[in-house]
Amino acid sequence: MDNLVEIQDVTFGYNERPILKGINLTARRGQVIAIMGSSGCGKTTLLRLIGGQIKPNSGSVHVAGQNVGELDTAGLYELRRKMGMLFQFGALFTDMSVFDNIAFQMREHTRLPEEIIRDLVLMKLHAVGLRGAADLMPSELSGGMARRVALARSIALEPSLVMYDEPFAGLDPISLGVIGNLIRRLTDTLGLTSIVVTHDVQESLKIVDYVYFVSAGVIEAEGTPEEIRRSGLPFVHQFVHGEPDGPVPFHYPARSYAEDLRLGS
């Protein structure tokens, strides 16, 4: 099957508050897919639907041919072993060393002997350039290093899908470039599917294969990086070029300025 992730006509909301409305999205094996949009538009909700933390109100979410919303607890846990997750700011266990952070999943979910786990952990750390940091604690890491350790942890069980929630947030330009290149290289080398939720347009467009723009709970636009750069859609143009005013207005809705002044006099 070419499509590892298929989201079809998905709607989701909390009580009377709609979040997603008729979303359709696919992610092929070996692709890096970006999901972009303003804060609160439903990007992270899509990741939670794929991971089975929540179920759609209607429509379906398929991962590796399985309908996530119909799986029982055992089936869902089995599917999640094929997924990796890079949380915003890394979310490392602060009382564990770098080595133990990465070894944790292997010890929890496999029966591998410690000598094999050691070799695998060092292999993952080598892939992100941090084999020499194995004995450090998270408090001794820079922000960029912590994100790279978290990336090594996300591929610890050799998943077929890795999801990234704002992987570039808070990074300096060098670390940002390193993380972007690692996402692309690991996707290509390991044959992963990577789904990246991000606000960082310029860095993302360098590494992704396809982009979905979400606005007000719907897919406003989609396309290759080049198609997105050339898009004439007002929302996409404003987002890509960082313009302060447009479909997303600078001014919060209010009475006219003149009326406010008149009423205050």
C-alpha positions as CSV (number, residue, x, y, z in Angstrom):
1,M,0.0,0.0,0.0
2,D,1.5,3.3,-1.1
3,N,-0.5,5.5,1.3
4,L,0.6,4.9,4.9
5,V,-1.9,7.5,6.3
6,E,-5.3,8.2,4.9
7,I,-7.7,10.7,6.5
8,Q,-11.1,10.8,4.8
9,D,-13.9,13.3,5.3
10,V,-13.0,13.7,9.0
11,T,-14.9,16.1,11.2
12,F,-14.1,16.6,14.9
13,G,-15.2,18.9,17.6
14,Y,-15.6,19.3,21.4
15,N,-19.3,19.6,22.3
16,E,-20.6,22.4,20.2
17,R,-17.2,23.7,19.1
18,P,-16.2,22.3,15.7
19,I,-12.4,21.9,15.2
20,L,-12.1,20.0,11.9
21,K,-14.6,20.0,9.1
22,G,-14.4,17.4,6.3
23,I,-10.6,17.0,6.3
24,N,-9.0,14.8,3.6
25,L,-5.3,14.1,3.8
26,T,-2.9,11.4,2.6
27,A,0.8,10.6,3.4
28,R,2.7,8.2,1.3
29,R,5.5,6.0,2.4
30,G,8.9,7.8,2.2
31,Q,7.3,11.3,2.2
32,V,7.7,14.3,4.5
33,I,4.3,16.0,4.8
34,A,3.9,19.4,6.4
35,I,0.7,20.5,8.1
36,M,0.7,24.3,8.4
37,G,-1.7,26.9,9.6
38,S,-2.4,29.5,12.3
39,S,-2.5,28.6,16.0
40,G,-5.7,26.8,17.1
41,C,-6.7,25.7,13.5
42,G,-6.6,22.0,14.4
43,K,-3.1,20.9,13.3
44,T,-2.2,19.1,16.5
45,T,-5.7,17.6,16.7
46,L,-4.9,15.8,13.4
47,L,-1.8,14.2,15.0
48,R,-4.0,13.1,18.0
49,L,-6.5,11.5,15.6
50,I,-3.7,9.7,13.7
51,G,-2.3,8.4,17.1
52,G,-5.8,7.3,18.3
53,Q,-5.8,9.6,21.3
54,I,-9.2,10.9,20.1
55,K,-11.7,9.6,17.6
56,P,-13.4,11.5,14.7
57,N,-17.0,12.5,15.0
58,S,-17.4,11.3,11.4
59,G,-15.1,10.1,8.6
60,S,-12.2,7.7,9.0
61,V,-8.4,7.7,9.8
62,H,-6.5,4.8,8.4
63,V,-2.8,4.0,9.3
64,A,-1.1,1.1,7.5
65,G,-4.5,0.0,6.3
66,Q,-6.1,-0.1,9.8
67,N,-9.0,2.1,10.8
68,V,-7.6,3.8,13.9
69,G,-11.0,4.7,15.3
70,E,-12.2,1.1,15.3
71,L,-9.2,-0.5,17.0
72,D,-9.5,-1.9,20.5
73,T,-7.0,-1.0,23.2
74,A,-4.6,-3.9,22.3
75,G,-4.8,-3.2,18.6
76,L,-4.2,0.5,19.2
77,Y,-1.1,-0.1,21.3
78,E,0.2,-2.5,18.7
79,L,-0.2,0.1,16.0
80,R,1.4,2.8,18.1
81,R,4.6,0.7,18.3
82,K,4.9,1.5,14.6
83,M,4.7,5.2,15.3
84,G,7.3,7.6,16.7
85,M,6.5,11.0,18.1
86,L,8.7,14.1,18.6
87,F,6.9,16.4,21.0
88,Q,7.4,20.1,21.1
89,F,10.6,20.9,23.1
90,G,11.5,17.2,23.2
91,A,9.8,16.1,26.4
92,L,12.8,14.0,27.6
93,F,12.7,12.2,30.9
94,T,14.6,14.7,33.1
95,D,15.9,12.1,35.6
96,M,17.3,9.7,32.9
97,S,20.5,10.0,31.0
98,V,20.5,10.5,27.2
99,F,21.3,6.8,26.8
100,D,18.4,5.7,29.1
101,N,15.9,8.0,27.4
102,I,16.5,6.2,24.1
103,A,16.7,2.8,25.7
104,F,13.5,3.2,27.6
105,Q,11.1,2.1,24.8
106,M,13.3,-0.9,23.9
107,R,13.3,-2.0,27.5
108,E,9.6,-1.5,27.8
109,H,8.4,-3.0,24.5
110,T,11.0,-5.7,23.6
111,R,12.9,-8.5,25.2
112,L,16.2,-7.6,23.7
113,P,19.3,-8.3,25.8
114,E,21.1,-5.2,27.2
115,E,24.1,-5.7,24.9
116,I,21.9,-5.4,21.9
117,I,20.0,-2.5,23.3
118,R,23.3,-0.7,23.9
119,D,24.4,-1.2,20.3
120,L,21.0,0.0,19.0
121,V,21.0,3.1,21.3
122,L,24.5,4.1,20.1
123,M,23.4,3.6,16.5
124,K,20.4,5.9,17.0
125,L,22.6,8.5,18.7
126,H,25.2,8.3,15.9
127,A,22.5,8.9,13.4
128,V,21.7,12.3,15.0
129,G,25.4,13.1,15.7
130,L,25.2,12.7,19.5
131,R,26.9,9.4,20.3
132,G,29.4,11.2,22.5
133,A,26.5,12.7,24.6
134,A,25.1,9.3,25.7
135,D,26.0,9.8,29.4
136,L,24.8,13.4,29.7
137,M,21.6,14.4,31.5
138,P,18.9,16.4,29.8
139,S,19.8,19.4,31.9
140,E,23.2,19.4,30.3
141,L,21.9,19.6,26.8
142,S,21.3,22.7,24.7
143,G,17.8,23.1,23.1
144,G,19.0,21.8,19.8
145,M,20.8,18.8,21.3
146,A,17.7,17.9,23.4
147,R,15.6,18.0,20.2
148,R,18.1,15.7,18.5
149,V,18.0,13.2,21.4
150,A,14.2,13.3,21.2
151,L,14.4,12.6,17.5
152,A,16.7,9.6,18.2
153,R,14.2,8.4,20.8
154,S,11.3,8.7,18.3
155,I,13.0,6.2,15.9
156,A,14.1,3.9,18.7
157,L,11.7,1.1,17.7
158,E,12.2,1.7,14.0
159,P,8.7,3.0,13.3
160,S,7.1,3.4,9.9
161,L,5.5,6.7,10.8
162,V,7.1,9.6,12.8
163,M,5.0,12.7,13.8
164,Y,6.6,16.0,14.7
165,D,4.8,18.6,16.7
166,E,6.5,22.0,16.1
167,P,10.0,20.5,15.8
168,F,11.6,23.8,15.0
169,A,10.1,25.9,17.9
170,G,12.6,27.8,19.9
171,L,15.7,26.7,18.0
172,D,18.6,28.9,16.8
173,P,19.2,29.0,13.0
174,I,22.0,26.4,13.1
175,S,20.0,23.9,15.2
176,L,16.9,24.6,13.1
177,G,18.8,23.7,10.0
178,V,20.3,20.5,11.6
179,I,16.8,19.3,12.7
180,G,15.4,19.9,9.3
181,N,18.1,18.1,7.5
182,L,17.8,15.2,10.0
183,I,14.1,14.8,9.4
184,R,14.7,14.7,5.7
185,R,17.7,12.3,5.9
186,L,16.2,9.9,8.4
187,T,13.0,9.8,6.3
188,D,14.9,8.9,3.2
189,T,17.4,6.5,4.8
190,L,14.9,4.6,6.9
191,G,12.0,4.7,4.5
192,L,9.7,6.5,7.0
193,T,6.7,8.6,6.5
194,S,7.1,11.9,8.4
195,I,4.3,14.3,9.3
196,V,5.4,17.7,10.5
197,V,3.2,20.2,12.2
198,T,4.9,23.5,12.0
199,H,4.7,27.3,11.7
200,D,8.2,27.5,10.2
201,V,7.4,28.0,6.6
202,Q,10.8,28.7,5.1
203,E,12.6,25.8,6.8
204,S,9.8,23.4,6.1
205,L,9.5,24.2,2.4
206,K,13.2,23.1,2.0
207,I,12.6,19.6,3.2
208,V,9.0,18.5,2.6
209,D,7.4,16.8,-0.3
210,Y,3.8,18.1,0.2
211,V,2.1,20.7,2.2
212,Y,-1.4,21.0,3.7
213,F,-2.6,24.4,4.9
214,V,-5.3,24.3,7.5
215,S,-7.5,27.3,8.2
216,A,-10.7,27.4,10.4
217,G,-10.8,23.6,10.4
218,V,-10.6,23.0,6.6
219,I,-7.8,22.3,4.2
220,E,-7.5,25.8,2.7
221,A,-4.7,24.8,0.2
222,E,-2.4,21.9,-0.6
223,G,0.5,21.3,-3.0
224,T,4.2,20.8,-3.4
225,P,6.6,23.4,-1.9
226,E,6.9,25.2,-5.3
227,E,3.1,25.3,-5.7
228,I,2.7,26.7,-2.2
229,R,5.4,29.4,-2.9
230,R,3.6,30.4,-6.1
231,S,0.1,30.3,-4.6
232,G,-2.1,33.3,-5.1
233,L,-4.6,32.4,-2.4
234,P,-4.7,35.3,0.0
235,F,-4.4,33.2,3.2
236,V,-1.5,31.1,1.9
237,H,0.3,34.2,0.5
238,Q,0.0,36.0,3.8
239,F,1.2,33.0,5.8
240,V,4.1,32.2,3.5
241,H,5.3,35.8,3.4
242,G,4.6,36.6,7.0
243,E,2.4,39.7,6.1
244,P,0.9,41.3,9.2
245,D,-2.5,42.0,7.7
246,G,-4.7,40.1,5.3
247,P,-7.3,37.3,5.7
248,V,-5.9,36.9,9.2
249,P,-6.5,40.6,10.3
250,F,-4.1,42.7,12.4
251,H,-7.1,44.3,14.2
252,Y,-9.3,42.3,16.5
253,P,-13.0,42.9,15.5
254,A,-14.3,46.1,17.0
255,R,-16.5,49.1,16.4
256,S,-15.1,51.7,14.1
257,Y,-12.3,53.8,15.7
258,A,-14.4,57.0,15.1
259,E,-17.4,55.5,16.9
260,D,-15.3,54.5,19.9
261,L,-13.9,58.0,20.2
262,R,-17.4,59.5,19.8
263,L,-18.8,57.3,22.5
264,G,-16.0,58.1,24.9
265,S,-16.4,61.8,24.6
